[in-house]
Amino acid sequence: MDRTRGHLKWLKHRIDSINVEKLMCKYTFIESDIAFDKIESVVYEVKFEASSDGGCVCKMTSEYHVKAGLELKEEDIKQGKDKAMGLYKVVEEYLTANPEAYA
């Protein structure tokens, strides 16, 4: 990723599928304001499952598609995962503090 430009200001996703009954969705990251030097796209699959405490657990898988002839290192994947988890934590905190936003 081109780190000289700082934080993401925008990014574009494409919704590939939504399954309301199974509480699942699949979407693809396709574009942003920061140039990604190795990644062509990332496909995410998100599923919510009931937990024993009455809440839910979010399970997410990521499928990275790299540009031809390039290799993605484990540290690159970890960095992306950490950023995604940070975003999910912010959303979780907001929804916990504002249950009327999703009720």
C-alpha positions in Angstrom: 0.0 0.0 0.0 1.2 3.5 -0.7 1.8 4.8 2.8 2.8 8.3 1.8 -0.9 9.3 1.4 -2.0 8.4 4.9 -5.3 7.0 6.0 -8.1 5.9 3.6 -10.6 8.7 2.8 -12.8 6.5 0.7 -13.1 2.9 -0.6 -15.5 1.1 -2.9 -17.1 -2.3 -2.3 -19.3 -4.4 -4.5 -22.0 -6.4 -2.8 -21.8 -9.9 -4.2 -24.5 -11.7 -2.2 -26.8 -11.3 0.8 -28.5 -14.1 2.6 -30.8 -12.7 5.2 -31.9 -16.1 6.6 -28.4 -17.2 7.3 -27.2 -13.7 8.3 -24.4 -13.7 5.7 -23.1 -11.4 3.1 -20.3 -11.5 0.6 -18.7 -8.3 -0.7 -15.6 -7.4 -2.7 -13.2 -4.5 -2.0 -12.5 -3.1 -5.5 -11.1 0.5 -5.2 -9.9 3.2 -2.8 -8.2 6.6 -2.8 -4.9 4.8 -1.7 -3.1 2.8 -4.4 -2.5 -0.8 -3.4 0.7 -2.0 -5.0 0.0 -5.7 -4.6 -3.7 -6.2 -4.2 -6.1 -6.4 -7.1 -9.2 -7.0 -4.9 -10.3 -8.6 -1.6 -13.4 -10.8 -1.2 -15.0 -10.8 2.3 -17.6 -13.2 3.6 -19.2 -12.1 6.8 -21.6 -14.3 8.9 -23.3 -13.6 12.2 -24.0 -16.4 14.6 -25.9 -16.4 17.9 -23.7 -16.6 21.0 -24.6 -18.2 24.4 -24.8 -14.8 26.1 -27.7 -13.6 23.9 -25.5 -11.6 21.6 -23.8 -12.7 18.4 -20.4 -13.5 17.0 -19.2 -12.1 13.7 -17.1 -14.5 11.6 -15.3 -13.1 8.6 -13.1 -14.7 6.0 -11.0 -12.7 3.5 -9.8 -13.9 0.1 -6.9 -11.8 -1.3 -6.4 -11.5 -5.1 -2.9 -10.2 -5.8 -1.8 -8.5 -9.0 -0.1 -10.8 -11.6 3.4 -11.8 -10.7 3.3 -10.4 -7.2 3.3 -12.1 -3.8 1.5 -11.0 -0.7 3.5 -11.5 2.6 1.9 -12.7 5.8 2.8 -9.3 7.4 0.8 -7.5 4.7 -2.2 -9.7 5.5 -1.9 -9.2 9.3 -1.7 -5.4 8.8 -4.9 -5.5 6.8 -6.6 -7.8 9.3 -5.7 -5.5 12.2 -7.2 -2.4 10.4 -10.4 -4.3 9.6 -10.7 -5.5 13.2 -10.3 -1.9 14.3 -13.2 -0.8 12.1 -15.4 -3.6 13.5 -14.6 -2.6 17.1 -15.7 1.0 16.3 -18.9 -0.3 14.8 -19.5 -2.7 17.8 -18.9 0.1 20.3 -21.3 2.4 18.5 -24.1 -0.2 18.2 -23.6 -1.3 21.9 -24.0 2.3 23.0 -26.9 3.0 20.5 -29.1 -0.1 20.3 -31.9 2.0 18.7 -29.7 2.3 15.6 -30.4 -1.3 14.7 -33.5 -2.3 16.6 
